[in-house]
Amino acid sequence: MKQTLASSWGFFKRALDRWEQTAAVVPSSRFLSRALTRHAELRRAAVVVELGAGTGNVTRAILREMRADSRLIAIEIDASLAEQVRATLVDPRLEVICGSAADLPQILAAAGVRSPVDVVISGLGMSMLAPAVREAVVDGVRSVLADAGIFVLFGYVHARALVWSRRGGFSRFNVRGFLAERFGSLEREVITLNLPPAAVYTCRRSLRASPPPAAGSAAAG
Ligand SMILES: C[S@@+](CC[C@H](N)C(=O)[O-])C[C@H]1O[C@@H](n2cnc3c(N)ncnc32)[C@H](O)[C@@H]1O
């Protein structure tokens, strides 16, 4: 409990310091973390990538759900947050890399991870990223994701109406529209028990094939 409070306080101070990068005043709630891992179908994944690990709340939830023989690469741009996750989550399946999610393909290659990867889970504040970084992140995800791979991320609900950044002042960002242009299949679940409330998006390259018809159903036509 003491450690959770200390790490949340550290995250809050980071947010004051680097608002565009941190994009939230507290780490993701357990409700949001669970939704991200539930949609990622982690039991099927051999290689999982997390973007923007922060203080490790989502990382911890991923480790809880993923297989014992799978590998998790967590990428975090802030060196001290990356170090905090390394120190608190000691697990042979986890590798924490300090770098930018915009360089995802290069980071994975340098870490000896052969694409394609099965699951990418993003904790990045998409609405706050510079547009060029946002594009690079999603292009990178699309280039490393397996054909049947899943990209799960969240968008803060208020961002569609209003976001504020030191860089761009007031603006708005429609994450759903942004993703719909880049992925063939998109599902959405709103998680109100998070500060701020967020929507979880599950993206696939293409529409999921419909299950084969049950035996004998063809005649019903
Ligand atoms: C909204 S916070 C979420 C943190 C954590 N995943 C959680 O859910 O509590 C966004 C995190 O992404 C990190 N971040 C921002 N831009 C990044 C980038 N280009 N590459 C990797 N991490 C980035 C920030 O430092 C911050 O830790």
The ligand as an SDF file (V2000), in Angstrom:
LIG
                    3D

 27 29  0  0  0  0  0  0  0  0999 V2000
   -0.9440    7.5530  -19.5290 C   0  0  0  0  0  0  0  0  0  0  0  0
    0.5910    7.0070  -18.8910 S   0  0  0  0  0  0  0  0  0  0  0  0
    0.1890    5.3050  -18.6120 C   0  0  0  0  0  0  0  0  0  0  0  0
    1.1880    4.5920  -17.7550 C   0  0  0  0  0  0  0  0  0  0  0  0
    0.8280    3.1260  -17.4280 C   0  0  0  0  0  0  0  0  0  0  0  0
    0.7800    2.2980  -18.6200 N   0  0  0  0  0  0  0  0  0  0  0  0
   -0.5020    3.0570  -16.7380 C   0  0  0  0  0  0  0  0  0  0  0  0
   -1.4510    2.6330  -17.4060 O   0  0  0  0  0  0  0  0  0  0  0  0
   -0.5880    3.4280  -15.5810 O   0  0  0  0  0  0  0  0  0  0  0  0
    1.5850    7.0160  -20.3540 C   0  0  0  0  0  0  0  0  0  0  0  0
    2.9980    6.4500  -20.2000 C   0  0  0  0  0  0  0  0  0  0  0  0
    3.6000    6.3950  -21.4990 O   0  0  0  0  0  0  0  0  0  0  0  0
    4.9420    6.8760  -21.4220 C   0  0  0  0  0  0  0  0  0  0  0  0
    5.2980    7.3810  -22.7680 N   0  0  0  0  0  0  0  0  0  0  0  0
    4.9150    8.5650  -23.3440 C   0  0  0  0  0  0  0  0  0  0  0  0
    5.3900    8.6620  -24.5900 N   0  0  0  0  0  0  0  0  0  0  0  0
    6.0760    7.5090  -24.8270 C   0  0  0  0  0  0  0  0  0  0  0  0
    6.7800    6.9960  -25.9570 C   0  0  0  0  0  0  0  0  0  0  0  0
    6.8970    7.7040  -27.0920 N   0  0  0  0  0  0  0  0  0  0  0  0
    7.3510    5.7820  -25.8700 N   0  0  0  0  0  0  0  0  0  0  0  0
    7.2470    5.0430  -24.7170 C   0  0  0  0  0  0  0  0  0  0  0  0
    6.6090    5.4780  -23.6120 N   0  0  0  0  0  0  0  0  0  0  0  0
    6.0150    6.6880  -23.6690 C   0  0  0  0  0  0  0  0  0  0  0  0
    4.9040    7.9290  -20.3380 C   0  0  0  0  0  0  0  0  0  0  0  0
    6.1620    8.1940  -19.7950 O   0  0  0  0  0  0  0  0  0  0  0  0
    3.9270    7.2940  -19.3410 C   0  0  0  0  0  0  0  0  0  0  0  0
    4.6050    6.4680  -18.4460 O   0  0  0  0  0  0  0  0  0  0  0  0
  1  2  1  0
  2  3  1  0
  2 10  1  0
  3  4  1  0
  4  5  1  0
  5  6  1  0
  5  7  1  0
  7  8  2  0
  7  9  1  0
 10 11  1  0
 11 12  1  0
 11 26  1  0
 12 13  1  0
 13 14  1  0
 13 24  1  0
 14 15  1  0
 14 23  1  0
 15 16  2  0
 16 17  1  0
 17 18  1  0
 17 23  2  0
 18 19  1  0
 18 20  2  0
 20 21  1  0
 21 22  2  0
 22 23  1  0
 24 25  1  0
 24 26  1  0
 26 27  1  0
M  CHG  2   2   1   9  -1
M  END
$$$$
